[in-house]
Amino acid sequence: MSTEKEDVVESPDVHFEPLVKLQPVETKTMEENEEEIFKMRAKLFRFDLSADPPEWKERGTGEVKFLKHRKNVSYRLLMRRDKTHKICANHFLTKEMKLLPSAGSDRAWVWTVQADFADEEPKVEQLAIRFKNAENAQKFREEFEKCQALLLDKANDSLTEEMNKLTVGDEKEEEEEEAVTGSGGQSSEGQVEQETATANDDKETGTGLQEAKSQEEKKPSETD
């Protein structure tokens, strides 16, 4: 059996310069000014009123997050679908929201949103979220209500600050009124004193004129 030697042809090292150089593009998630304070995997549903009859429809499975804004005290719920990362829930938490247990399940919650921006336009939505177990569902509820409590504290602080501003403003107005009243009183007293002095001067001047006139009448005439 003969052995054949295979000739290995070396390929030349060829380098082609790209015709167009693409600059790296920074992808923004619109979460740059927010801090992630909670994240957990779950499945989201929405109640479709347009269906006949209305029914719950799955909206997506992925990680639900609570995001806190770094500057103003606001909290946002954000959820993206797995793989596609398409947003399926996006709304701010408010003090008025009520997280209700789903009927027949200890690992699901239901709540109503007045303005959800998952479809870019604000919509009123009734949402339901289901977790792997009851423990995870309870953690979600605790964080949800914690954010609401912080929002309530912020509202109370803002109200107190506004009340303090009104109080300070009222005190300042009272001080200004007292200052104006005081200066007005002093001016009146000064005016009375000045009028009295003027009257006295006029009286003395009149008396002097009368005396001069009397003396002129008593003086004998030079012709006499």
FENVEN-V705738 format. One record per residue. N is the residue number from 1. RES is the residue in three letters. SS is DSSP state (A for helix, B for strand, O for the rest). Layout:
((N;RES;SS) (N;RES;SS))
//
This chain:
((1;MET;O) (2;SER;O) (3;THR;O) (4;GLU;O) (5;LYS;O) (6;GLU;O) (7;ASP;O) (8;VAL;O) (9;VAL;O) (10;GLU;O) (11;SER;O) (12;PRO;O) (13;ASP;O) (14;VAL;O) (15;HIS;O) (16;PHE;O) (17;GLU;O) (18;PRO;O) (19;LEU;O) (20;VAL;O) (21;LYS;O) (22;LEU;O) (23;GLN;O) (24;PRO;O) (25;VAL;O) (26;GLU;O) (27;THR;O) (28;LYS;O) (29;THR;O) (30;MET;O) (31;GLU;O) (32;GLU;O) (33;ASN;O) (34;GLU;B) (35;GLU;B) (36;GLU;B) (37;ILE;B) (38;PHE;B) (39;LYS;B) (40;MET;B) (41;ARG;B) (42;ALA;B) (43;LYS;B) (44;LEU;B) (45;PHE;B) (46;ARG;B) (47;PHE;B) (48;ASP;B) (49;LEU;O) (50;SER;O) (51;ALA;O) (52;ASP;O) (53;PRO;O) (54;PRO;O) (55;GLU;B) (56;TRP;B) (57;LYS;B) (58;GLU;B) (59;ARG;B) (60;GLY;B) (61;THR;B) (62;GLY;B) (63;GLU;B) (64;VAL;B) (65;LYS;B) (66;PHE;B) (67;LEU;B) (68;LYS;B) (69;HIS;B) (70;ARG;O) (71;LYS;O) (72;ASN;O) (73;VAL;O) (74;SER;O) (75;TYR;B) (76;ARG;B) (77;LEU;B) (78;LEU;B) (79;MET;B) (80;ARG;B) (81;ARG;B) (82;ASP;O) (83;LYS;O) (84;THR;O) (85;HIS;O) (86;LYS;O) (87;ILE;B) (88;CYS;B) (89;ALA;B) (90;ASN;B) (91;HIS;B) (92;PHE;B) (93;LEU;O) (94;THR;O) (95;LYS;O) (96;GLU;O) (97;MET;O) (98;LYS;O) (99;LEU;O) (100;LEU;B) (101;PRO;B) (102;SER;O) (103;ALA;O) (104;GLY;O) (105;SER;O) (106;ASP;O) (107;ARG;O) (108;ALA;B) (109;TRP;B) (110;VAL;B) (111;TRP;B) (112;THR;B) (113;VAL;B) (114;GLN;B) (115;ALA;B) (116;ASP;B) (117;PHE;O) (118;ALA;O) (119;ASP;O) (120;GLU;O) (121;GLU;O) (122;PRO;O) (123;LYS;B) (124;VAL;B) (125;GLU;B) (126;GLN;B) (127;LEU;B) (128;ALA;B) (129;ILE;B) (130;ARG;B) (131;PHE;O) (132;LYS;O) (133;ASN;O) (134;ALA;A) (135;GLU;A) (136;ASN;A) (137;ALA;A) (138;GLN;A) (139;LYS;A) (140;PHE;A) (141;ARG;A) (142;GLU;A) (143;GLU;A) (144;PHE;A) (145;GLU;A) (146;LYS;A) (147;CYS;A) (148;GLN;A) (149;ALA;A) (150;LEU;A) (151;LEU;A) (152;LEU;A) (153;ASP;A) (154;LYS;A) (155;ALA;A) (156;ASN;A) (157;ASP;A) (158;SER;A) (159;LEU;A) (160;THR;A) (161;GLU;A) (162;GLU;A) (163;MET;A) (164;ASN;A) (165;LYS;A) (166;LEU;A) (167;THR;A) (168;VAL;A) (169;GLY;A) (170;ASP;A) (171;GLU;A) (172;LYS;A) (173;GLU;A) (174;GLU;A) (175;GLU;A) (176;GLU;A) (177;GLU;A) (178;GLU;A) (179;ALA;A) (180;VAL;A) (181;THR;A) (182;GLY;A) (183;SER;A) (184;GLY;A) (185;GLY;A) (186;GLN;A) (187;SER;A) (188;SER;A) (189;GLU;A) (190;GLY;A) (191;GLN;A) (192;VAL;A) (193;GLU;A) (194;GLN;A) (195;GLU;A) (196;THR;A) (197;ALA;A) (198;THR;A) (199;ALA;A) (200;ASN;A) (201;ASP;A) (202;ASP;A) (203;LYS;A) (204;GLU;A) (205;THR;A) (206;GLY;A) (207;THR;A) (208;GLY;A) (209;LEU;A) (210;GLN;A) (211;GLU;A) (212;ALA;A) (213;LYS;A) (214;SER;A) (215;GLN;A) (216;GLU;A) (217;GLU;A) (218;LYS;A) (219;LYS;O) (220;PRO;O) (221;SER;O) (222;GLU;O) (223;THR;O) (224;ASP;O))
//
